[in-house]
Amino acid sequence: MGHNAYLKLNWLSIFFIFLLFVIGGLVRSTGSGMGCPDWPKCFGEYVPPTSESELPVNYEDFFTNQRVQKTERFVSLLKKIGLTDKAAEIENNTSLNESHQFNVLKAYVEYINRLWGAVTGIIVFACFLLSIPYLRNNKKVFIFTTLGFISVFLNALLGAVVVNSNLIGGIVTAHFIAAFASICFFIIARHFAQPFPSSILTSGQKRMAFFLMILIAIQVILGAELRELYDVLNHVLNFGEKTNALAPTFQYHGLLGILTAIMAIYQLIKIPKTYKSIKYVKWIAILAVAQLGFGPMALLPETASISKLFHISFGAAIFALQFYICTAFISTSKSER
């Protein structure tokens, strides 16, 4: 009973964390990152208002001052722990004083993002509790579940910092990367709780899968860096001017995207059709090819929103599926089966 319950909650944890990427893509595509200018509430309420008339006359100044005060406390903490460069970067960021006008769509998109994050937190905490009995005979399940839970918890705190710092680069990227770390920990924990189907792949095919995983991980890091550059871009520029402004990261990301798609197709060709996870291999190839189109679409004003929604979601799916395939190569002892 406990084992089956853990596996169900582990799967729910992975599913809910993945959907945070999808909802995060929706937040970006609608420009709703500051749809709620405060945290954890939204315009001072646990449920956002539906009209600007429900807010005080000076609400923009009020929430801006509140955010600045919280950021000053965070900067003080950074200085105390020795992160003086990041503290200075935040202090010198003029966007901290920007006010945000109420927009009901953006407020509720961000509100849904936070609600989903809260539900995810409850699920991963329950999964953590169910992992405690594994301490007796399968400590790795408990260890990786705990690491996953900690990653989700820290990511929630980073979410607050992201809002209070008005989406400052670096912090947004850390928020993004922490989500990938949490989904990895839960996938590994699941493997140790119930080992994935034994692999029929040769050592050469496994090396190919690991190489593709490394490419995908590099793409995630480059994509995060590119997103920071994109967010400060002057969007009045045309396509060619934008690619030049984003050089060389945009070009590296594009070339690696092509290589990733080629390797994903090659993996599909080389892996036996009898492989139990062949459906994941197929989806990785399909999504990797689709990414070649969705990526550049972000530089066109007519398609930027669609790109932001799908590019993040597809990238997260490719990463999670390939990580699942590679995790199956990790050997488990008999006591862990």
N, C-alpha and C positions, 0 to 999 in steps of 0.2 A: 504493500500500500504506500509506504513512505517513498520507496524507490520510484514507483510509477508517478506519484504526485510530484516528486522532484523533477522528473523528466518532462512532465507537462508544463510545470512552471518555468523550467529552463527554456523550453521551446517558446513559451509566451514571452519570456524576457528577450530572447533573440528577435522575435517578431516585433515586439513593441519598440525595441531600440532601433531596428531597421526602419520602422515607420517614422521614427523621429527624423531620419534623413529625408524621407519623402515630404513630411510636413515642413522640415527646414527648407527644402526646395521651394515649397509653396510660399513660405515667409519671404524668401529672397525674391521670388518671381513677382510678388505683389508689393515689394518694398516695405514689408511690415515689421522689419527688425526693431524699429522704435515705435511700433503701433501702440505699445503701452510704455510710457516714459518712466515708469517706476517699477519696482520689483519688491516683494512678490505680488503686490496688488497691481491693478490696472486702472490708472487715473484715480487712485486712492480707494478703489472698491474691489471686492473679491469677484464681482461680476461687472464687466465694463458697462458704462452708460450706453444708451442707444442714440443719444442726441447731444450735441455740444451745449444745448440750452440747460442741460442737467449739471453742467460744470460751473464752478465759480468764474467770475469775470476775468480774474487774473491767473487762471489755472496754468497757463504756459510758463509764466515767470515762477510760479510756486514750484512746479515739478522740475524746472531747470535748476533752481536753487537747491532743491532737495537732492538732486542727482549730483550736483557739484560738491555738496557737503559730504555725501557718501564717498565720492571719488577722492576727496582730500584725505579721508580716513584710510582709504585703501592705499593711497600713495605713501602715507606715513608708515603703514605696515611694510610696504615694499622697501622703504629706506632702512627700516629696522632689521630686515633680514638680508640686507646687502644688495638688493636689486635696484641700485641707484639709477642705472641707465634707463630701465623700463619706467621707473618713477618719473624721471625727467621727461621722457617721451610723453607720458600721460599728462603731466603738468603743462607742457608746452603745446598740447593739442587744442587748437582754438575751437574745435567742434564741440567741446564739452559745454560751451555756453550757448549752443544752439537750442532753440525751443522747438517743440513739436506740436503742431496743431492737431486737434482731434479728427480722426477719420474712422468712421464706424467699421468699415471693412477691414482696415489694417489693424484696428484694435482687436477685433474678434478673431482674425487670423492668428495674431500673436497670442491671444488668450487661449485658443484651441491648442496651439503649440505648447503652452505652459501646462494646460490641463493634461495633455497626453504625457508630458514629461512627469507630472505628478503621479499619474496612474502607473507609468513605467517604474517610478521609484517604489511604489507600493508592491508591485509584482516582483521586482528584483530583491526587495527586502524579504518577502515571503520565501523566495527561492533560496536566499542566504540562510534563513532559519531552517529550511528543509535539508540544507547541506550539512548542518552540524552533526547529525548522526554518522555521516561518512568519516568523521574523525577516527572512528574505531578501526575501520579496515580499508579506507580508501581516501587518504588525506588529500590527495591531489584534487579531488572533486571539491572539497571544502576550500582549499587554497585558491583555486582559480575562480570559484564562485564568489569568494570574498573579494578577490581582486576586481572582479566584474562589478560587484556591488559598490566598492569604493570608487571605481571609475565613474559610475553613474552618479554617485553622490557628489564627487568633486566636479563633475560636469554641470550639475545643477548649480553649484556655487559659482562656477565660471559663467553660467548663464546670467546670474545676477550681476557679475562684474562687467559682462558684455553690455548690459543695459546701462549700468551706472557710468560706464566709460564712453557711452555713445558710439558703440560699435568700433572701437579702436582696433586697428590691425594688430596681429600678434595674439591678442586675447581671443579674438574671434577664431583664429586659426587653432589655438590651443583647445577651444571649445569643440571645434570640428574634429580634431585628431583624437581627443578623449573619447568621443563617441565610437570611433573605430576601435580603440583599445578595448572598450567595454564589450563590444560584440565579439571580439576575438577571445576574450577571457571566458565568456559563456559558451562559445563553441568548443573550446578546449575542455572545459569542465564537463560538457555533455559527452565528449569522446571518452573521458576517463570513467564517467558513470555508466555509459553503455557504448563500448567501442564501435566506431563506424565500421561498415562492412570491410572485411579484409581485402586489401588491394591485390589485383591480379597484374598490376603494372610492373614492367621491367624497371631496372635501376635507371636506364636511360630515359624512360618515360617519366619517372619520378623527378629526375633532374630537370627535365623540360618543364614540368609543372611548377617546380620551385623557382625556376628562372622566370616564368611568367608571373608568379606571385611577387617576385622582387620588382619586376617591371611595373606591376599594378601599384605596389606600395610607393614606388618613386613617383608614379603619376599622381597619386593622392597628395603627396607632399608638394609636387610642382603645381598641382591644381590649387592647393591652398594658398601658395605664394602668388599665383596668378590672380586669384580672387581678390587678394589684398590690393594688388596693382590695379585691377579692374575697378574696384570700389572708389578709387581716387581719380579715375580717368575722366577727362572732359568728354562727355558723350555727345558733344556737338561735332566732334571729329568724324570723318568718314571712315569706311572700313580699313583702307590702306593706312591712314594716319593712326588709327587705333592699334593696328598690328605693329607699326613702328614704335609707338609709345610703350607697348608691352614687350618689346624685344629685350633680351633674347629668350625670356621665359616662355612666351607664347610659341615661338618656333620650336623650342625644345619639347614643350608639352605636346605640340602637334606631331612632331617626328616620332616621339615615344608612343603617341597614340596609334600611329600607323603601325609601328613595330609590335605594339600590344595586340592589335587586331590581327596582324599576320600570324603571331605566335598563338593566338587563341584559335584561329582557323587550323593551324598546323597541329595543335593539340587535339582538336576534334578529329582530324584525319588519322593521326597516329594512335590514339587511344582505342582499344578494342570496343566494338559496339556491345559486347557482353558486359562491359564494366558497369557496375550497379549505379554509379553516379553519372552515367553518360548524358542524362537529361540536363544536369548542371553544366557539363562541358559544352553542350549545344547552346544553352542560354548565355554562357560567357562569350562565346563566339558571336552570337547575334547582337548582344548588347555592346560588345567592343566595337563592332562595325557601326552600329547606330551612333555611338559616341563621336565618331569622326564627323558626323553631320551636325549633331547637337552642339558640339563645342564651339565651332566658328559662328553659329547662329547667335551667340551672345553679343557679337559685335555689330549685329544689324538691329536697329531700333524696332523694326516690325516683328522680329522673332526673339528678342532678348528674353522676354518673360518666359516663353516656352522652353528656351534653352536652360534657363536657371532652374526651372522645375524638374526637367527630365535629366539634365546632365549630372546633377548631384545624385539623384535617385538611382540612375543606371550605374554610376560609378560605385556607389555603395553596394549595389547588388553584385557587380563583378567582383569586387573585393571580397565580400562575404562568401560567395560561392567558391571562389578559388581558394580561399583560406580553409573552407570546409574540406575541399579535396586534399589539400596539403596536410591538414590535421590528421586525416585518416592514415597518413604514413607514420605517425608517432606510435611507437610500440607501447603496449600496455602489458603489465604483468598479470598472471592468472588471478591474483587477489583483487585486481581492478576490473575484473570482467563479471 
